Each structure stands twice: as structure tokens, then as C-alpha cells.
Amino acid sequence: MLPRHRIGACLVAAALTAVVGCSSGTDSGRDEAGDTSGGPAAAPDSASAAKATSAFDSAKELARQVGAMELRITKKCMVAQGFTVHPPDPVAAPDADGDKAPEGRVSPTAEEAARSGYGAAPDAGGEQPENSTQEQPGPWRDLPDSEKQRYTLAKNGAPDQVVSYETGEGKFASPSGGCIGETRKKLYGDMPKYLRLMWLTDNGMRHEAGRRAEQSDTFLKAVGIWSSCMEKAGYGGLKSPADAVKKAKDYYGGKDAGKNLDAAAVESGRKNEIAQAKADASCADTSKYDTVWRSANQKALSALYVKNEADLVAYQEILTEAQKKAQKMLES
């Protein structure tokens, strides 16, 4: 399979704030949101595409607004139960290219390649501080573990209190108990329907667009040109740009990258990585696969927006009602 461009996320949605996840699924082709069998599709006419895209944009903006209100209502519920110290609000990481763009470029730009290759060096670390996954200093971190557990139970309900939707790529779940579960039931009503529409809007169509783009003749041709270019540059056997990223890690010991490597070994690996990355960037530009990918992906997205317009409108309606309910709940 060709590069999926950061498709592994379970959730990219501000509206779900905690304990929402995926479990692996075996059916990767179809769910009740519609036929997702993939394959090239004719582009919809411009008027239909514009109308459906507007429905998508409106739904996404409403989801952002209602999600922020949901956070406030949940916190209000927790305060009413006597909890005055809260963990920091979750911060949704935005897609690098926005909601409607493909999910990122695999090959580095020429500038990135010359500066740091793919960022695979053991000391690159994604430019995150070592303690970035640890709790930040503050009242929440200083609470006893027992109090944090009590807080979590009050907020999320018991572990078995969940409502879920089977996406075809895994299970998409949300608490049905605790302050979060009670808040969402009041705001959205039919939670399985809400989860289905949220998944479709935030992930389902984006994932399917990626699958369709990968199958397009133009993209397959572009990746073939890229692969031939890399072979001529001395990097044979690479079937896709994702393979190049994996190969770069081999310069540092593969999956055990960085273990028992001295400074000289790391520096040697870095030179090899940067040399390969430069070739990759050049071949990506020569093949224009990135431009082709974006075009194929946008064509697929437009077709999917039109196909699923009724669901996008239904999602808008749920969110519009939720917004009204949320306002009343915040004012009471």
C-alpha cells in the first residue's frame, strides 16, 4: 500500500474531550456511512461540490464551537460535585495541512532534507522536551493519585459505561456515564448516530479520500517515477516515499535506533540520512507526486462530500440543536 499520510489517528475532533478511542478492526472497506469500496470516481459538478463543501465547512465550525461549550459544561458539572481542581483542558493538534488537505507530505522539502533529513536521528526527538508527556507543574499534578482517580470516575463514569460506533476501521467510543456522558446525552441525544456522523466528518471521508487517491492512475504513475528516480540515485528497492522514511531509520539501527550508538556512529548515520533525504526531495519534485496526490485527494474529497451531503446536513442539525441546548445549560 502506498503512503497513507498520517491516517492512523483515532480522533481529530475538539468536540470529544476524553476517553474516546479506537480498537483495531478487520473490515477496512465499508461501514453504514456509505459504500467505501474505493476506486476512481468522477468529479462532481462545481455547483454540487461547492454546496456539499459548504455543508462540511459549516459542520466543522459548529463542532468546534459546541466542543468548546461542552468542555465548559462538563467542568461546571464537576464543580457541582465538589471538584475545584481540574486537569488542563485538552489541546487538539491541528492537521498540518488543514481539514480538507491531504494528510501531509511524506518526502521532505529540499530545505528540510539539507537541515535534518527526515528527523530520524536518535537525538532529533521531534524537537519535544523529554518531559513533554509528563504532567505539567500545577495544582492538578500535585493532587494525590486517589483523588485523581476519583475525579476521573466522576468525569468519565465506570470503564464499562461507554457508547460506541463500529467504523469499519475500529471502534469509536465515548463515555456514557459521568459528567461527560451525561453532558453529551443531553446535547446530542442519539449518541450512536452522533458518533457515526462525527467519525464520517472528521475521519471517515478523509481516510477514504486517501485510499481513493492512492488508487488513481496518475498517482501510481507519479510514485513509479519517484521510485525509478531513487533507484538511479542509488536507493533501489523503495516502492514508496514511506519506504524511504523506514530506510532512514536503518542508518541508526532500525527499530532499536540510537541504542548503543556512539557519537561517530550517529554522525555517520546522519550523513547517510541527509544524503538520502536530499535525493528523495529531488525525486519528489521531479515526479511531482505531491502535487498529483493533492489533486487526486481533493477530487476524491469533493466526490465524498457530495455523496455524503445528507449526513453532513444531519450533523449540522444535531450540532445546531446542541448549541442551543448548551447555551441554556451554561446560563442556568
N, C-alpha and C positions, 0 to 999 in steps of 0.2 A: 504494500500500500504506500502511496506517496505521502508526503508530509501533511499532517492534519493541522499544523499551525496552532498549537496551544488549545486543542479541543478537549483536553482532559478535565476541565473544570466541572465540578458538580453543580455549582451555583454561581451565577454572576448577577445578583439581584439585591438591591438595597432593601426591598420590602421584607425579605426573610432575614431575621436578625439573629437566630440562634438555633442550634440543633436541627439543622437541615442538612441532609446528606444523600449520598448515592451508594448503592451496593451494585456490584457487577451484575450485568445482565447478559443473557445469551442471545436474545433477539435484537440484532442491531439494525433491523431494516424497517420495521413497521410498528406504529402504535396508533391509538384511537384518534390522534390528532390528524391522521390522514395517511395516505399511501406515501411511504418514504423509500420507495424502491430505488430511487436514484436514476442516473442516466441523463443525457442531454434533454433539455426542454426548450421549446420555442419561447422567445422573449415575448412577454405580454405587450399589448399596445401601450403607448405612453400615457394615455389618459387613465387606463385601468391601473397601471403601475403607480402613477402619481397618487391616485386615490387610496390605494392599498398602503403605500408607503406612509401617507399622512396618518392613516389609522394606526400603523405601527409606531410612528413617532409620538402620537398623542398618548397611546397606551404606555409607552416607556416613560414619558414625562409624568403622567398620572401616577404610575407605580413609584417613581422617585418621591413624589410629594406625599403620597399615602404612606410609604415606607417610613418617612421621617416622622409622620404623625403617629404611626404605630409604635415607634420607639418611645415617644413621649407618653403614650397611654400605658404602655407596659411598665414604664418606670413609675408612673402615677399609681398603678395597681400595686407595685412592690412597696412604695412608700406607705400606702394604706395598710399594708400588713406589718409595718414597723421597720422596714429595711431603709436605712438612711444612707448607707454606703453602697455604692454601685461600681461595677467594673467599668472601664472606659467603653464608650459606645463603639461598636464595630465600624471599621472603615472599609468600604468596598473598594477593592483595587480596580481602577478603570481599565478597560481593554486598551491596549497600546494604540490601536487604530480606530477606536470608537465602536459603537454597537453595530453599525452597518458595514464596516470594512471587514476584509478578511482578517484572520486571526494572527497576523504578524508575518514578517519576512523571516525565513529560515536562514538564508545566506546573509553574511554581514555586508555592510556597505564597505567601500574601499577604505574609508576613514576608520571605521570600526576595526577592520581587518588589520590595518597597519598599527593601530593603537593597542589592541588587546586580543586580536584573533577572534575566537568565539567566547572568550572569557572562561575557558576551561581550565586554566592554570590553577593548581591547588590553592594558591594564595589569593585568587581573584575573589572568590566567595560572593559574587553578585553584589559587591560593594555594600553589604549589610553588616552592621556591627555584630560581634559574636553573640551578644545577649539580646539580639533583636526579637527572638521568640520568647524571651522571658518577660514576666510581668514587670511593668514599669513602676518605679517608686511611687508610693502614694497610699492613701487610706485603704484601698482595696487590697493591695498586696500585703499589707500588714495585718489583715484580718486572720484569725485562726482558720485552719482548714475546715474545722467542723462548722463554722459559721458560713464559709463559702459553700459548703455542701448544702446547708440548709437554704441558702439563698438560691442555689441552682435548682433545688427541688421545688421551691415556691415559684420560681420563674418558668421552669420547663415542664413541671409535673413529673410523674414517675416515668422511668425509662420505657415502660410499655404503653404509655399514653402518647400515641403517635397516630397521625393520619398520613397516608402515603398515596402516591400515584406511580404506577409502573410505566416508565418512559419508553421501554424497549432498549435503553442503554443502561438501565439500572433503576433503582427505586429512589424516588424523590420524596422526602418525608419532612414533616413538620410536627412540632408538639401539638397535642390536642388537650393537654392539661396545663395547669399552672397559669400564670398571668399571660404568657404568650399565647397559649392555646385558647384561653377564654377570650382574649382580645381579638384574635383572628376569626374565631367563630362569629363574634358579634359584628365584625367589619365585613367579612367576605361571605358568610353564610355557608354555601355548599363548598366545603374545603377541597374535596377531591377535584371538583370542576375548576376551582381557583388554581390549584396546583398544576393541573393539566394545562391551563391557559398560560400560567406563568412560565412553565417549562417551555412550552411552544414558543413563546415570545422571546424569552431570554436565552434559550439554548437550542431548542429543537430545530428551528428553521436555520439557525446559524450553522449547526452541525451538518444538517442535510445539505445546505449550500456548499459546504466544504467537500462533502462526498461527491456531489454532482460535478463540482469544478474539477476534482481530481480525475473524473472520467471523461472530461472533454477532450476531443481530439487535439485541439490547439495546445492545451496544457501538456498533454502527454508528449506532443512533438517538442515543445519547449524544453521539457525535462530531459528528453533524449538528446537534444543539442547540448544541454548543460553537461550531461554525463560524458558525451564524446569529448567535449572541451576539457573536462577534468582529466580524462584519460591521456589526452595529448600533453597535458601539463605534468603528467607523472603520477596521477592519482586515479588509477584504474579500479574498476570493480564497484564504483559508487553508483547506485541506482537512483538516488535522490539526494537533495541537499540535506535531508535529515541524516543520511548515512555519513555525510561529511562531518556533522557535529559529533556523531558517535566515534568516528575515527580519530577526531582530535583528542578525545579522552584517552585513547590508547597511548598517546605520547607520554602520558603520566601514569600509566599502569591500569588503564581501563576503569572498571567499577571500583577498584581499590586506589583510585587516583590519589597521589600525594603520600601514601603510606611508605615509610622507609626510603623516601627520596631525599638525597642531599641537594644542596643548592645548585651544584653543577648539573645534576640530572633534571632539575626543574627548569633551569635556564635552557638546556638543550631541548627539552620538550616545548618550551615557549617559542623557541626559534622555529621548530618544525610546525607548530600550530599556526603561527603567524604566516609562514610561507604558504601553507595550505589555504588558510583563510583568504589571503590575497588572491590566490588562483580561483577560489570559489567566488569571490566578489566579482572578479573579472568575467568568469564564465556565466555568472548570473546575469550580468549586464549584456553579454554577448547573446545569450539565448532569449533575453527579455522575459524569462519565465515569471518574474514577479509581476510585470505588467499584464501578462497573459492571465496569470492567476487571479488578479484583481478583477479583470474584465469578466472572466468566467464565473467568479464567485458572485459578482454583482448581478449578473444576468440570472443566475440561479436564485439569488435572494429575491429579486423582483418577481420572478415567477411564483415563488413560495408565498410572498406577501399577498399576491392576487389570489392564489389558491386558498389561502387561509384567512381571507379578509373577514369572513363571517365570525371566525373565532377571535380575531383581533378586535372587532367591534364589540363582541360579547365581553371580552376582557375589559375594554374601555368602560362598558356599562357597569360591571362589577366594581371597578375602581372608582367610578363617579359616585356610586351609591356609598361606597366605603368612605370616600372623602367627606360626604355629608354626615355620615354617622360619626366619624372620627372627630369632626368639629364639635358636634354636640357632646361627645364624651369628654372632650378636653374642656369644654365650657362648664360642665356640670360639677 
